[in-house]
Amino acid sequence: MAIGASLIVLFAILGAGALVVTGAGVARFFGADDAADGFPAVRGDQMAYMRRVRMRNLAWAEREAGRRSQLQG
């Protein structure tokens, strides 16, 4: 009983995918600690500031989208 070429290619792709997922899991488990990535810890006031900036930018984008839809509609 011979296995078709398409089935061999499918098995190769599935095997490669399994190898990638396994490798990613091992790297995540044994990888470096996130706290030791060279970036300083984020302070609470900095997080609050960035939240305000994101909300301001979101409000601006919503206003712009509303203006454009009124002009097109």
N, CA, C and O atoms as CSV, one atom per row, in Angstrom:
chain,resi,resn,atom,element,x,y,z
A,1,MET,N,N,0.849,-1.170,0.000
A,1,MET,CA,C,0.000,0.000,0.000
A,1,MET,C,C,0.897,1.236,0.000
A,1,MET,O,O,1.677,1.433,0.932
A,2,ALA,N,N,0.799,2.035,-0.992
A,2,ALA,CA,C,1.640,3.219,-1.139
A,2,ALA,C,C,0.901,4.454,-0.622
A,2,ALA,O,O,-0.309,4.595,-0.793
A,3,ILE,N,N,1.648,5.318,-0.003
A,3,ILE,CA,C,1.095,6.579,0.483
A,3,ILE,C,C,1.286,7.609,-0.627
A,3,ILE,O,O,2.362,7.707,-1.217
A,4,GLY,N,N,0.248,8.362,-0.901
A,4,GLY,CA,C,0.324,9.370,-1.951
A,4,GLY,C,C,1.244,10.524,-1.571
A,4,GLY,O,O,1.520,10.769,-0.397
A,5,ALA,N,N,1.710,11.225,-2.603
A,5,ALA,CA,C,2.613,12.355,-2.391
A,5,ALA,C,C,1.935,13.468,-1.593
A,5,ALA,O,O,2.578,14.123,-0.772
A,6,SER,N,N,0.652,13.682,-1.830
A,6,SER,CA,C,-0.077,14.728,-1.101
A,6,SER,C,C,-0.132,14.424,0.389
A,6,SER,O,O,-0.008,15.321,1.223
A,7,LEU,N,N,-0.321,13.149,0.713
A,7,LEU,CA,C,-0.387,12.756,2.116
A,7,LEU,C,C,0.968,12.923,2.800
A,7,LEU,O,O,1.026,13.305,3.969
A,8,ILE,N,N,2.030,12.649,2.104
A,8,ILE,CA,C,3.377,12.835,2.664
A,8,ILE,C,C,3.632,14.315,2.935
A,8,ILE,O,O,4.185,14.674,3.975
A,9,VAL,N,N,3.232,15.164,2.006
A,9,VAL,CA,C,3.404,16.609,2.196
A,9,VAL,C,C,2.568,17.083,3.388
A,9,VAL,O,O,3.029,17.894,4.192
A,10,LEU,N,N,1.352,16.580,3.494
A,10,LEU,CA,C,0.498,16.948,4.626
A,10,LEU,C,C,1.129,16.535,5.950
A,10,LEU,O,O,1.141,17.320,6.898
A,11,PHE,N,N,1.651,15.320,6.028
A,11,PHE,CA,C,2.317,14.862,7.248
A,11,PHE,C,C,3.552,15.709,7.568
A,11,PHE,O,O,3.821,15.994,8.735
A,12,ALA,N,N,4.290,16.108,6.553
A,12,ALA,CA,C,5.470,16.953,6.767
A,12,ALA,C,C,5.069,18.315,7.328
A,12,ALA,O,O,5.719,18.834,8.234
A,13,ILE,N,N,4.000,18.887,6.788
A,13,ILE,CA,C,3.530,20.191,7.281
A,13,ILE,C,C,3.031,20.074,8.712
A,13,ILE,O,O,3.347,20.918,9.551
A,14,LEU,N,N,2.253,19.037,8.998
A,14,LEU,CA,C,1.767,18.837,10.363
A,14,LEU,C,C,2.907,18.591,11.347
A,14,LEU,O,O,2.880,19.100,12.467
A,15,GLY,N,N,3.899,17.819,10.938
A,15,GLY,CA,C,5.053,17.570,11.794
A,15,GLY,C,C,5.841,18.840,12.061
A,15,GLY,O,O,6.276,19.076,13.188
A,16,ALA,N,N,6.029,19.664,11.025
A,16,ALA,CA,C,6.740,20.929,11.208
A,16,ALA,C,C,5.973,21.856,12.147
A,16,ALA,O,O,6.571,22.529,12.986
A,17,GLY,N,N,4.650,21.892,12.004
A,17,GLY,CA,C,3.834,22.721,12.900
A,17,GLY,C,C,3.932,22.254,14.338
A,17,GLY,O,O,4.042,23.067,15.257
A,18,ALA,N,N,3.890,20.936,14.535
A,18,ALA,CA,C,4.017,20.392,15.890
A,18,ALA,C,C,5.390,20.713,16.477
A,18,ALA,O,O,5.502,21.017,17.665
A,19,LEU,N,N,6.417,20.646,15.663
A,19,LEU,CA,C,7.765,20.964,16.126
A,19,LEU,C,C,7.875,22.437,16.526
A,19,LEU,O,O,8.502,22.758,17.536
A,20,VAL,N,N,7.276,23.323,15.751
A,20,VAL,CA,C,7.306,24.756,16.069
A,20,VAL,C,C,6.564,25.026,17.379
A,20,VAL,O,O,7.057,25.764,18.232
A,21,VAL,N,N,5.387,24.432,17.537
A,21,VAL,CA,C,4.608,24.648,18.763
A,21,VAL,C,C,5.359,24.103,19.979
A,21,VAL,O,O,5.389,24.746,21.028
A,22,THR,N,N,5.957,22.933,19.845
A,22,THR,CA,C,6.717,22.351,20.938
A,22,THR,C,C,7.927,23.220,21.276
A,22,THR,O,O,8.210,23.470,22.448
A,23,GLY,N,N,8.632,23.674,20.257
A,23,GLY,CA,C,9.792,24.540,20.490
A,23,GLY,C,C,9.412,25.843,21.165
A,23,GLY,O,O,10.125,26.319,22.049
A,24,ALA,N,N,8.287,26.426,20.753
A,24,ALA,CA,C,7.830,27.675,21.377
A,24,ALA,C,C,7.469,27.443,22.843
A,24,ALA,O,O,7.759,28.277,23.701
A,25,GLY,N,N,6.838,26.314,23.122
A,25,GLY,CA,C,6.491,26.004,24.509
A,25,GLY,C,C,7.712,25.810,25.380
A,25,GLY,O,O,7.755,26.300,26.509
A,26,VAL,N,N,8.704,25.102,24.869
A,26,VAL,CA,C,9.937,24.891,25.629
A,26,VAL,C,C,10.667,26.215,25.838
A,26,VAL,O,O,11.170,26.480,26.930
A,27,ALA,N,N,10.727,27.044,24.800
A,27,ALA,CA,C,11.399,28.345,24.926
A,27,ALA,C,C,10.674,29.232,25.924
A,27,ALA,O,O,11.309,29.957,26.690
A,28,ARG,N,N,9.358,29.179,25.917
A,28,ARG,CA,C,8.594,29.987,26.869
A,28,ARG,C,C,8.798,29.493,28.296
A,28,ARG,O,O,8.896,30.294,29.226
A,29,PHE,N,N,8.862,28.192,28.468
A,29,PHE,CA,C,9.023,27.630,29.806
A,29,PHE,C,C,10.423,27.867,30.356
A,29,PHE,O,O,10.576,28.247,31.517
A,30,PHE,N,N,11.451,27.646,29.532
A,30,PHE,CA,C,12.827,27.766,29.988
A,30,PHE,C,C,13.472,29.085,29.604
A,30,PHE,O,O,14.653,29.296,29.881
A,31,GLY,N,N,12.727,29.967,28.978
A,31,GLY,CA,C,13.274,31.234,28.502
A,31,GLY,C,C,13.632,32.178,29.629
A,31,GLY,O,O,13.455,31.866,30.806
A,32,ALA,N,N,14.137,33.336,29.247
A,32,ALA,CA,C,14.549,34.345,30.215
A,32,ALA,C,C,13.342,34.920,30.934
A,32,ALA,O,O,12.232,34.928,30.402
A,33,ASP,N,N,13.568,35.392,32.126
A,33,ASP,CA,C,12.526,36.016,32.921
A,33,ASP,C,C,12.144,37.352,32.285
A,33,ASP,O,O,13.018,38.096,31.840
A,34,ASP,N,N,10.845,37.662,32.239
A,34,ASP,CA,C,10.389,38.910,31.641
A,34,ASP,C,C,10.902,40.125,32.403
A,34,ASP,O,O,11.116,41.182,31.808
A,35,ALA,N,N,11.102,39.989,33.703
A,35,ALA,CA,C,11.578,41.120,34.504
A,35,ALA,C,C,13.042,41.431,34.205
A,35,ALA,O,O,13.505,42.534,34.496
A,36,ALA,N,N,13.764,40.499,33.641
A,36,ALA,CA,C,15.186,40.692,33.367
A,36,ALA,C,C,15.427,41.046,31.898
A,36,ALA,O,O,16.491,40.742,31.358
A,37,ASP,N,N,14.448,41.687,31.244
A,37,ASP,CA,C,14.600,41.997,29.827
A,37,ASP,C,C,15.341,43.303,29.577
A,37,ASP,O,O,15.511,43.699,28.423
A,38,GLY,N,N,15.784,43.978,30.626
A,38,GLY,CA,C,16.564,45.196,30.457
A,38,GLY,C,C,15.727,46.458,30.556
A,38,GLY,O,O,16.283,47.556,30.567
A,39,PHE,N,N,14.417,46.337,30.627
A,39,PHE,CA,C,13.562,47.501,30.741
A,39,PHE,C,C,13.243,47.738,32.209
A,39,PHE,O,O,13.006,46.786,32.952
A,40,PRO,N,N,13.235,49.002,32.636
A,40,PRO,CA,C,12.888,49.266,34.035
A,40,PRO,C,C,11.406,49.012,34.274
A,40,PRO,O,O,10.603,49.039,33.341
A,41,ALA,N,N,11.057,48.770,35.505
A,41,ALA,CA,C,9.658,48.538,35.861
A,41,ALA,C,C,8.856,49.821,35.639
A,41,ALA,O,O,9.359,50.919,35.874
A,42,VAL,N,N,7.628,49.682,35.194
A,42,VAL,CA,C,6.771,50.840,34.928
A,42,VAL,C,C,6.113,51.265,36.225
A,42,VAL,O,O,5.528,50.451,36.939
A,43,ARG,N,N,6.217,52.553,36.519
A,43,ARG,CA,C,5.619,53.093,37.735
A,43,ARG,C,C,4.137,53.350,37.523
A,43,ARG,O,O,3.673,53.432,36.386
A,44,GLY,N,N,3.405,53.476,38.598
A,44,GLY,CA,C,1.963,53.708,38.532
A,44,GLY,C,C,1.597,55.017,37.866
A,44,GLY,O,O,0.635,55.076,37.100
A,45,ASP,N,N,2.359,56.079,38.149
A,45,ASP,CA,C,2.033,57.370,37.541
A,45,ASP,C,C,2.296,57.355,36.037
A,45,ASP,O,O,1.583,58.010,35.277
A,46,GLN,N,N,3.306,56.620,35.609
A,46,GLN,CA,C,3.572,56.507,34.178
A,46,GLN,C,C,2.447,55.728,33.489
A,46,GLN,O,O,2.030,56.080,32.386
A,47,MET,N,N,1.961,54.674,34.140
A,47,MET,CA,C,0.854,53.909,33.569
A,47,MET,C,C,-0.396,54.780,33.458
A,47,MET,O,O,-1.119,54.700,32.465
A,48,ALA,N,N,-0.653,55.603,34.461
A,48,ALA,CA,C,-1.826,56.486,34.431
A,48,ALA,C,C,-1.681,57.516,33.306
A,48,ALA,O,O,-2.649,57.807,32.602
A,49,TYR,N,N,-0.488,58.060,33.139
A,49,TYR,CA,C,-0.249,59.029,32.072
A,49,TYR,C,C,-0.474,58.400,30.701
A,49,TYR,O,O,-1.135,58.990,29.846
A,50,MET,N,N,0.071,57.210,30.490
A,50,MET,CA,C,-0.091,56.556,29.199
A,50,MET,C,C,-1.553,56.213,28.940
A,50,MET,O,O,-2.002,56.251,27.794
A,51,ARG,N,N,-2.293,55.883,29.977
A,51,ARG,CA,C,-3.727,55.612,29.813
A,51,ARG,C,C,-4.455,56.868,29.360
A,51,ARG,O,O,-5.319,56.805,28.486
A,52,ARG,N,N,-4.104,58.029,29.959
A,52,ARG,CA,C,-4.715,59.288,29.536
A,52,ARG,C,C,-4.381,59.592,28.083
A,52,ARG,O,O,-5.245,60.037,27.328
A,53,VAL,N,N,-3.133,59.355,27.684
A,53,VAL,CA,C,-2.728,59.612,26.301
A,53,VAL,C,C,-3.508,58.708,25.347
A,53,VAL,O,O,-3.993,59.172,24.315
A,54,ARG,N,N,-3.632,57.432,25.681
A,54,ARG,CA,C,-4.381,56.513,24.812
A,54,ARG,C,C,-5.839,56.932,24.700
A,54,ARG,O,O,-6.408,56.900,23.609
A,55,MET,N,N,-6.447,57.322,25.807
A,55,MET,CA,C,-7.853,57.743,25.781
A,55,MET,C,C,-8.021,59.031,24.971
A,55,MET,O,O,-8.998,59.173,24.236
A,56,ARG,N,N,-7.085,59.963,25.099
A,56,ARG,CA,C,-7.151,61.198,24.317
A,56,ARG,C,C,-7.026,60.898,22.830
A,56,ARG,O,O,-7.760,61.464,22.019
A,57,ASN,N,N,-6.106,60.014,22.466
A,57,ASN,CA,C,-5.943,59.651,21.062
A,57,ASN,C,C,-7.158,58.908,20.535
A,57,ASN,O,O,-7.549,59.101,19.383
A,58,LEU,N,N,-7.759,58.063,21.358
A,58,LEU,CA,C,-8.961,57.342,20.946
A,58,LEU,C,C,-10.109,58.319,20.716
A,58,LEU,O,O,-10.843,58.192,19.736
A,59,ALA,N,N,-10.269,59.289,21.610
A,59,ALA,CA,C,-11.329,60.288,21.444
A,59,ALA,C,C,-11.103,61.096,20.173
A,59,ALA,O,O,-12.053,61.384,19.445
A,60,TRP,N,N,-9.850,61.464,19.901
A,60,TRP,CA,C,-9.538,62.203,18.677
A,60,TRP,C,C,-9.884,61.378,17.444
A,60,TRP,O,O,-10.469,61.897,16.494
A,61,ALA,N,N,-9.527,60.103,17.455
A,61,ALA,CA,C,-9.801,59.236,16.311
A,61,ALA,C,C,-11.306,59.070,16.107
A,61,ALA,O,O,-11.774,59.035,14.969
A,62,GLU,N,N,-12.062,58.967,17.189
A,62,GLU,CA,C,-13.515,58.853,17.071
A,62,GLU,C,C,-14.119,60.121,16.488
A,62,GLU,O,O,-15.024,60.044,15.657
A,63,ARG,N,N,-13.634,61.291,16.909
A,63,ARG,CA,C,-14.129,62.549,16.347
A,63,ARG,C,C,-13.813,62.629,14.859
A,63,ARG,O,O,-14.668,63.017,14.062
A,64,GLU,N,N,-12.604,62.268,14.486
A,64,GLU,CA,C,-12.221,62.309,13.070
A,64,GLU,C,C,-13.063,61.348,12.240
A,64,GLU,O,O,-13.481,61.683,11.132
A,65,ALA,N,N,-13.310,60.162,12.769
A,65,ALA,CA,C,-14.122,59.192,12.042
A,65,ALA,C,C,-15.546,59.709,11.891
A,65,ALA,O,O,-16.165,59.499,10.848
A,66,GLY,N,N,-16.072,60.373,12.898
A,66,GLY,CA,C,-17.417,60.939,12.821
A,66,GLY,C,C,-17.506,62.033,11.788
A,66,GLY,O,O,-18.490,62.110,11.052
A,67,ARG,N,N,-16.489,62.893,11.716
A,67,ARG,CA,C,-16.468,63.965,10.714
A,67,ARG,C,C,-16.418,63.387,9.314
A,67,ARG,O,O,-17.122,63.856,8.419
A,68,ARG,N,N,-15.607,62.393,9.122
A,68,ARG,CA,C,-15.462,61.810,7.777
A,68,ARG,C,C,-16.755,61.130,7.349
A,68,ARG,O,O,-17.141,61.212,6.183
A,69,SER,N,N,-17.433,60.453,8.289
A,69,SER,CA,C,-18.671,59.774,7.907
A,69,SER,C,C,-19.765,60.803,7.603
A,69,SER,O,O,-20.622,60.547,6.757
A,70,GLN,N,N,-19.755,61.961,8.276
A,70,GLN,CA,C,-20.740,62.999,7.983
A,70,GLN,C,C,-20.476,63.613,6.618
A,70,GLN,O,O,-21.417,63.928,5.889
A,71,LEU,N,N,-19.208,63.787,6.262
A,71,LEU,CA,C,-18.886,64.362,4.957
A,71,LEU,C,C,-19.229,63.410,3.834
A,71,LEU,O,O,-19.653,63.847,2.764
A,72,GLN,N,N,-19.054,62.106,4.056
A,72,GLN,CA,C,-19.312,61.126,3.007
A,72,GLN,C,C,-20.799,60.805,2.904
A,72,GLN,O,O,-21.283,60.461,1.826
A,73,GLY,N,N,-21.522,60.912,4.006
A,73,GLY,CA,C,-22.933,60.494,4.048
A,73,GLY,C,C,-23.834,61.514,3.540
A,73,GLY,O,O,-25.047,61.309,3.512
